């Protein structure tokens, strides 16, 4: 999609968004000599790199071919979480009788939900605006940036000279080679947020984070949602029992799951879109009004002139970088979705910080040192950091695992949110945390405490000594600390304690 197509419908909120992230009357500046840094791409990685470098005194140019703010602001985190918030409210009204509150069935005004999303997105957009970055002393250029030699980038008829450059062009939804899909028409994470009418029947292809989040949300709005996934369960990357809790919650919200299914083709029958799948050697036809494809990401590499400057890349994995985020051209770095397997806004943010240090100050910061958590914002949420048990087995890492079911956490019981747990994996024989999974209503908020402990080598035993407010669901983390402390009470230690206490009666 072009950036103009992303701004549908053309209401006051999308016009406000455009005025910030792609002003119609913007005139590209005249290049000001040689730049310390030219950044291509104004998504999270590019914006953080540009702002951070300029704040340290660097002469910076920022080039964007579409909308500033990238996926996160325009077609990712921001609009999706606005929709998820509305869906949670609909579910809360629907389920109010469980709390002794009699409420009628929620009346969902989908057009109003989407208008609210556009209004909030526009309200957030000044933070990523051309005006703000220009005021930071950055030269902002709109247009396709392409390398012409190892120290120049062309934007239209202008040439930008640089000492170092950063590729931060991000990624887009992948095009799946499913026969008939393109002809039938479909939605992806870009076009989804331009909807103004709720599909009565929505087919979601892909059981990853985006597919699960949107399938559950649209089911809560009242769509008849069918999710098709090749694997035997949704969120196949996550620990099986964690993913199954989310899977059951989605089914409780009315999502029909078609698992272990291979898509054969897509057909168009009148107004219907029909997905033909094969499962257990049986063919099934699934009809819907819209199809949402939520599988795969493709790095944005087209037109950058990477071959001209000797930057190696792979069409699927993106730009090739080393641990310091240098490309095969030592004057050019990369950050964010265009080069990283961790395609998250917060990952792009911290990769950009590494680029600033290494590109401008000959730093030696390494991407492999980052401890990157992630979260899927279903209800309940599922958050993870560090190694999974399957990875630990492959790497011969021996672990002890500590589990705290939310059914034994008072606040979760009182909230009616007992489906879930907090799980921490420690290196065997110590309290050093090597991984964690949380399934809870606000797992994304809770995982931060574990990440901090891992980053600063705070063991699980020390967490036991940190007073958590009662009652909170985060108290489950402290309870895990207590679990570890109890493992230190070995029979020999207990015998010594008993002897001492007998002497002191």
C-alpha positions, 0 to 999 in steps of 0.5 A: 500500500502507498502511504496515502492509502494508509490514511483512509478514511480521509477524516479530520483525524487522519488529516491531522496525522498526515500533517504531522508525519507527512506534511503536504506542504513540506519542502525538503531542506538544502543539505548542510555539508557533510552529515555525521549520520544519514538515517534512512527510515523514520520508524522507531529505529530511525527516529531513536537513532536520529534524535539520540545522535542530534542530541549529542551534537551530531549533524543528522539527516533523516530520510523517509519515503512514507509516513514518519513513525513507521509501522508502530505509530501508523499500522502497528502497536498504536492502532492495534492496542486501541482496538484491543482496549475497546475489545476488552471493554466489550468483553467486560460488559459482556461478562459483568454478571460474573461480578454481580452486575447486570448489564445488557449485551454490549452494543458495538459501534465499530465505526466509532471504535475505529474513529477513536483509534484514529483520534488517539493515533493522531494525538500521539503523532506529534511525538514522531512528527517532521516538525518535532525532528526538525526542531531537534536540529535534524534535516528531514527529507521525504522521498526514496533514499538510495545509496549512490556511493559509500558516502552519499545518498540520493533523495530525489535530485539532492545528494546527501554526503555522510560520514556514517549511515544507518539503514532503518527501513523496517519491514512490511507484511509478507505476501503469501504465495497462496493460489487465488489470494491476491485475486480474492483480495485480503487485509493485512496489518496495514489495510486492517486499520482502514476498516470502517465496517465490522466484517460479519465473518472474518477469516484470519490466516496465521496464529501468531501474535497479530493473528491471535490479538485481532481474532480475539478482538474482532470476535469480541466485537461480534464478528464470526471469526475463524482462525486458520493455523498450520501448527497444532496450536496457536502461538507455537513459539511459546511454552505449550501450556502457556499458549493453550491458556490463550487458545482456550480464552480465544475459543471462549470468546467465540473464535473458531480454530482450524489447526493443523490445516494447510491452505490449498487456495482461495476463491471468490464466490460473489461477495464471499471469499472462500479459503480451501484448506486440507486437514487430516486429508479432508478438504474444507471450505471456509467462507468469510467477508474478509480475510486477514493475513497475519503471517510473515514479515518482509524487510524493506530493501527495494530501491536502496541501492545496497548492491552499489555500496556492497551491503549484503542482504537476504530477501527474507532475513534482511540486511546482514549485520554483525554483533555491533550492527555494522553491515558489510560496508563499514560506513553503514550500519542497520537497526530495527526490523530490517536486520533483526529477528526481534521485530518489536518496537522496544527492540528497535529502540535499543538497537538504535542506541547501540548504533549511536554508540558504535557509529559515532563514537567507535563504541563496541556495544553488542546486540547479543548483550541485549535482554529482549522481552516480548508480549502478545496482548491477548486476554490474558496476555502472554509475555516471555524473556530469555530461554525456553525449556526447549532451547535450554535442552538444545544448549545443554543448559540445566535449569530449575523451574519455579511456577506460581499459578495465579489461582493461588494469588489473592489479587488474581482470585479477587479480579476473577483472572485466575487463568495463568501463571508466573514461571521462572527458569533458573540455572540449576544450583543457583538463583540466576534467572535465565528465562521466564514466561508470564500468562496474566491479564497484564503480563506485559507490565509484570515481565519488566521486573524479571527483565531488570533482574536478569539484566542486573544479575539479581537472583530469584532469591533476592526478589524474595526480600523485595516487599511487593504491595498486597494484594497485587498480581505482581506479588506472584513474582515475590512468591517465586522468590520464596519458593527458591528460598525454601529449596535452600532449607535442605535436610542437613540445614533443617537439622542444624536449625532444629538443634539450635532451637532446642538449645535455645528453648 
